[in-house]
Amino acid sequence: MLSLVTFLPLVGAFVIFFGIRNDGMARMVAFLVSLVTFVISLRLLTGFDITTHQFQFTEELRWLPDAGISYRMGVDGISLPFVLLTTFLTPICLLASWESIKTRVREYMMAFLALESFVVGVFCALDFLLFYILWEAMLIPMFLIIGVWGGPNRVYAALKFFLYTLAGSVLMLIAILYLGIKAHTFSIPALMALPLSFDVQVWLFLAFMASFAVKVPMWPVHTWLPDAHVEAPTAGSVILAGILLKMGAYGFLRFSLPILPDASRYFTPLIFGLSLVAIVYTALVALMQKDLKKLVAYSSVSHMGFVTIGLFTFNQQGVEGGILQMINHGVVAGALFLLVGVVYDRMHTREIARYGGIANVMPVYSVIFMLFALASAGLPGTNSFVGEILILLGAFLANKAVAVIAATGLVLGAAYVLWMFKRVVFGPVVHEDVKAMPDLSMREVALFLPLIVLVFWIGFYPGPFLALLHASVDNLLMQANTVKAGAVALAQF
């Protein structure tokens, strides 16, 4: 089942490459393949046992047995939500690209399907080398999506994205090889039980952090993100914010906390400090932006600061809130980038000053924009409120000062998103080309409907989503709160 969900999109990419020459047919095949993949992934959810922390739907095939390398796949309550989020957002992204992508359509659809396969594989991999291969493979289609179909500075943005990510990944590879050689296996579940001295944990944590922090992205290695978002096509920005940013935080969850618990606790003040700077500083930077996409991009860095705080609280409220907020951010930030793409397709500019008074000519668009702006601000009744309140509760239990400073980010977040909304939507129509903008088409409305459902579903009834996490998070916290290196070594350091 997991192999089918992982590699069906890649099969679809090969079908387009070898058998389809028509752009319209390539669009249709890519969309249908992604839709079928999503439907199949729902079968994982219906067959998932939420009462156990064990990996489920496991598959194993001996690959290089002498080196302890196997093709291992499996999901638990932590990884399954990200698999579903990926398969959920991909058909929305392809539908959003239906009219905006007019050149090299076949290649674009192939790149998106390949990207879906590699990202789903990252969340399903239970072998460290398989994880690394898929982690690196994901860079190729994303590099092409930005570099071929992006804006005027797309090559610069694509290279910056690629080099930042690759530089951190080299250190992660060294850490993976050390763990695999020491344990004589690259099985992730086996490595979670591997005893490591505190000094070793510190170096391994720093090596992993070099890769994961870039992906989140944490301050100060966040500078690639605004450039990538601004230059990427709309769907590229959606998948970048909705999925790829979650891979770094997922790495902390899957590897740093359970395998390196002593070092994770030791570096928690550093993580808190960097996260608080990201929350406050990038929110202030977002307030100064004149470009719609850049504003939403900086808001992503600020929101992901909340996530990393939640993950390192070492309590159930914070960790579950952090995971849920990753899902919420994927929905809300993805919708905001789609909304920016809608007006960009009509006006071919993202400058905030060029808009104003959109409510007079695009009422349906304005209502949907208002909904996601309020969700981004964390209005009670929306999904973001649930994740943020859990994170703040967990942070308060872990460190009251951190919770108070982080809470200022909520105020700043409401300030920049509502100010953006006011300047774009309200007021008189000043520019003549704004008057000529048509409201949302049926295809565009269809993009937002499933996202709207999730905003209110999680906002009013988050129980089923949190129930999916409970058993796996409990097990994670048990691993993370186990002193592997010994209290004496920890004190001596």
N, C-alpha and C positions, 0 to 999 in steps of 0.2 A: 504493500500500500504506500509506504513512504517513498520507495523508489519510483513508483508511478507518479505520485504528486511532484516529486523532485524533477524527474527527467522528461515528463510529458511535454512541457513547454520547449525543451531543447529538441525533442523530436519534431515538434511543430516548426521550429526554426529550420531544421534540415528539410522538411517538406517544402517550405517556401523557397529555400535555396535551390533545390533540385527540380521542383515540379511546377512552380508558379512564376509566371512572367508578368502578369497583370497586377497593377497596383491595387485596384479595387478588390480583387480576389485575395491579395496578400493581407489587406486590412481585415477582411472577413475571416480568413482562416486564423489569423493571429488572435482576433477577438474571441472566436469560438473556442480555440484551444485554451486560452486563458480562462474562459468561462467554465469550460468542462473541468479544468484543473481545480477551480474554486469549488465546484459542486463535489468533486471527489474528495477534496480536503475536508468538507463538512462531514464526510463519513468518518474521518478521524475523530471528530468531536463527538459524534453520536456513539461511537464505540469506545470512548475514553472512560476509564475508571478514575473518578476524582478522589476516591478514598485512599489511594496509594501513591507514594512518591516514586515508585519504580518506573524506569523507562518502559514505554509501551510501544507496540507495533515494531519491535526490534527486528533487525535483519543483520546477519553477519556472513561475510564471505571471505575466506582466507585469500590474502592478496600477496604479501611478502612475509610468510610466517616466520622465517628465520630472523627477520628484523622486528617481529612483533607488530607488524602493520596489517590491518584488515580493513575491509569495507564494512564498517559498522554504522548502523542507522538506528535512531530511536528518538522518541519525544516524551517529555514529561509535562507537568503543569506549567513549567516556566517557558519551555520552548514552543509548545503547541500554539499559544496565542500569537506568536510572531509568525509562525507558518501560515496561520489563518489570515493574519493582517496582510501578509505578502500576496497571497492568492486573491484576497479581497480587493486590494488596491490596483493590482495589475490590469484587470479588464477595464476598470475606471480610467486608468491612464491611457490605455489604447483607444478607448472611446473618446477621450479628450483630444487625442491626436488625429482624429478622423479627418478633419478639414485643415488643421494648422500645419501638418507635415505634408509638403507637396513635392519634395525632392527625395530621391533614393528611398522611396517608401518601403520597398521590400527589405532593404538592408536595415531600416529603422525597426521594422516589426521583428526581424530576426534578432536584432540586438536586444530588444526589450524582452523577448521570450527567453533568450539565453541568460539575461540578467535575472529573470525570475527563477530559473532553474538553479543558478549558482547561489542565490540568496536563500532559497528554501533549503538547499543542501547544507548551507552553513548552520542553520538552526536545527537540522536533523542529525548532523554528523556526530558520532560517538567515538571516532578515532581522531586523534590530534592531528595527524598528517593529512587525513582526508579533509578535516576542518580547514587546515591551512591552505591546501590546494584550492578549495572552493572559495575561501576568503580572498585569495589573490586573483583567482579567475574572474571574480565579480568586477575587478577593476577594469577589465578590458571592455566589456560592453558599456559600462558607465562612462569610461573615457571617450568612447566613440559617440555616445549619445550627446555628450557635451561638446566634443571637439568637431563633430561633423554637422550637427543640426542646431548648434547653439547660436549665440549672438555674435556681434562684431569681434569681440575679444575672446572668442571661444577657445582658441588654441592655447592661449595663456592660462585661462581658467582650468582647462582640462589637464594641462601639464602640471599646474600647481596642485590640483587635486591628486593626481597620480603620484607625484614625487613625495608629497606629505605622507600619503598613506603607505607608500612603499618603504619609505625610510623607517617608519615605526615597525613595519612588519618584519624587517630583517632581524631586529632585536627579538621579536616574538619567536621567530624561527629558531634562533639560538636557544631560547628558553625551552621550546618544545623538544628540540633534540636532546638537551640536557636531561629533561624529565624522562623521555623515552628510553635513553641509554641507561639511566639509573634504575628504572623500573623494569627494563627488558620488555616493555609493551607501550604502545601508544593509545591504549584503551582509556578513554576519559573516565569512566566509572572506576577503573582500577587505580588511576592516578589520584583520584579524590581521597583514597585511603593511604597514600604514600607518605610516610613520616619524613619530614625535612627539617634540618637545623634552621635556626632563626636567621643566621647569616645568609644561607642559601635562599631562604624565602624572600629576604629583602632584595637580593639581586634579581631574582625571578620576577618579583612584583614590579620592580622598576622596568624590566624588559617588557612585560605584558602591558604595563601602563603606557609605555611609549607608543604602542600600537592602538590600544583601546581609547586613550585620551584624544588622539587625533580623530578617531572615528566619531566620538560623541557629538561634537568636538568640545573639549574643555579649554578654558582660557589658560595659557596664551596661544595654543596651537589651533585656534579657531579661524584664523584669517583666510584659509582657503575656502571656507563655506560661503561667505557672501559673494565672492567672485564666481564660484561654481553655480550658485543659485541664479544670479543675475544673467549669466550667459547661457545656462541650460534652457532647453525648450520647456514648456509648461509641465508636461508629463515627467520630464527628467527631474524637475524641481520637486514634484509630488513624491516620486519614488525615493528621491534623495532624503527629503525631510521625513517622509512617512516610514521608511524602512532602513535605509543605510545608516542613519544616525543611531538607530537602535542597536546596531551590531556591536558598537563599542561598549555600550552599557551592558549588553548581553554577555560580552566577554568577561566583564567584571563579575557578573552573576555566576557564570558557568565555570570560570577558572580561578580568578583571584580569590574570591571569598571562600570557596570550599577547599581548594588545593593549598592556598597560602593564607590561612586564617590569621596567624600571628602577625605576619607582615601587613595584612589588610587592616588589622586593628591599630598597628603601630602608625601606619600612614593615614589613618582616618582624619586627623587634624589637617593634614595637607590637602586631602580631598575636599574636606569641608571649606577650607580657605579658598581654594581654586574655584569651587562651586559658587561660593558667595560672591566672589569677584565677577564671575560670569553672570550671575543673576542681576546684580546691581549695575555693573559697568555696561554690559551689552544692552540692558534695558534703557540706560541713559543714551547710549549710541543710537538705539532704535528711535528715540524721541527726536533725534536730529536729522533723520533721513528724509530725503526728498524723492527717493525712488521707492515705489510700492514693494517691489520684490526684495530690495535690500532691507526694508523695514521688517518684513516677515522673516527674512533670513536671520537677522540679528535677534528677533524674538525667539527663534528656535534655539539659539545658543543659551538664551536666558532661561527658557523653559527646561532645557536639558540639564541646567544647573540644579533645578529642583530634583530631577531624577537621580543624579549622582549623590545628592545629599540623602535621599530616601534609601538608596541601596546600602549606604555605609552607616546607617543608624543601628544596624544589628538588632532590630526588633521587627516584629511581624507587621505592625502598622506602617512603618517606614518602607520596608522592602516591598510589601504588597502595593502600597501607594505608588512607589517608584515604577513597578512593573505596569500597573494600571495606567499611570500617567504616560508611559511610553506608548501604549495603545491609544490613549486619548490624544496625545500630540500627533500621532500618525494620522488620525482622523481629522482633527481641527486644522493643523498646519497644511495637510494635503488639500483640504477644502479651500483654505485661504489662497494657496498658490493657484488652484483652479480658478478662483474668482479673479485673481490678478490676470490670469491668462485670458479670461473671457473679454475683459475690457481692452487688453493689449491687442487681441486679434481684431478689434474694431477700430482702435485708435493708433496702434503701432507706437505707443509710448507708455512708459511706466512712471512718468513724472507726475507726482501728486498734484502739482499746481495746474496741470492741463485738464484736470477734471473739475468736479463741483456741480452740484445740482442733478446728479444722476437719478435721484429718486423721482424727478419730474418726468423722465423719459424711460426709465427701466425700473418700474416698481417691483416686479417679481425678483429681479436681481438684487435690489436694495434690501428686500425683506430677508433673503437668504444671506446676504452679506452681514446684515445686522445679527442674525442668529449666530453665525460663526465668530463674529467679532466679540459678542457677549460670551460665547463659549471659551474663546481664547482668554478673556478677562477673568474667567472662573466664576461666572454667575451661578448661584445655587439653582439646581435643576438641570444643569448641563454636566457633561461628563468630566470636564476639567476640574470642576469644583470637588468632586469625589476624590480624585487622585491627589489634588493639592492639599485637601484637608487631612488626608491620611499621612502624607509626607510631613506636614507641619506637626501633626500629633506625634509621629515617630521621632522627628527632630527635637521636639520639646522634651520627650522622655530621655533622649540621648544627650542633648546639650541645649539648654534654654536660650543662650545667647545666639546660637546658630539659628534657632527657630525664629527669634525676633528679627534678626537681620534679613533672613530669607523672606519673612512676611512683607518687608518693604518692597520686595520684587513684585508682589501682587498689586500693590498700589501703582508702581511704575508701569506694570503690564497693562493695567486698565487705562492708564494715562495715554500710552502711545497708541494702543489699538483703537480707543474711542476717538482720539484726536485725528487719527488717520481716517476713520469712518466719517467723522464730521466733515473733513475737508473734501472727501471724495463724493459723498452721497448728498449732503445737505446744501442749502444755499441756492441762489439763483443760477441758472445756466448761463455761463459767461461766454463759452466758446461755441461757435456755430456747429462744429463737427460733433460736439457732444449731443446736440439736439437731434442729430441724424442717427444716433446709435439705436439699433433695434434691441428689444428686450430678449430674454433668454429663449432659445428654441427648445423644442421638445427633447432633442438630444442632450442639450445642456442641462435642462431640468433633471433628466434621468441620471446625470452624473452626480447630482447633489442629494437626491432622495435617499439612497442607502446610507449616506454619511449623516444626514439629518436624523434618520431612525436611530443610528448608533449614539448620536449626541444625547438624545432624550432617553433612550433605553438605559444607557450606563448612568445617566444623570439621575433618573428616578428609581431604577431597579438594578443596582450594581451587583446584587447578590450572586447571580449565576457566574459572573465574570470573576469575582473574588473566590467563589467556591472552587473554581478550576485551579486556583493558585495555592490554596491552603496547605495541602499535604506536601507539595514540593517545596514550598517556602519554609514550612516547619523543618523539613529535613535539611534544607540549606542552612538554616540558622543553627541547627544542631551541629553541623559540620563547621560552620564559621565560628562558633563559640567553643570549639574544642581546641585546647592548647596542644598543638602538635610538637612544637619544639621544646616545650618545658618551661615552666615559670622562671627557673634559674637563668636560663639562656636569655630570656626576654628581659629580665631585670639587668643582667650584665651589659646588654647592648645599650 
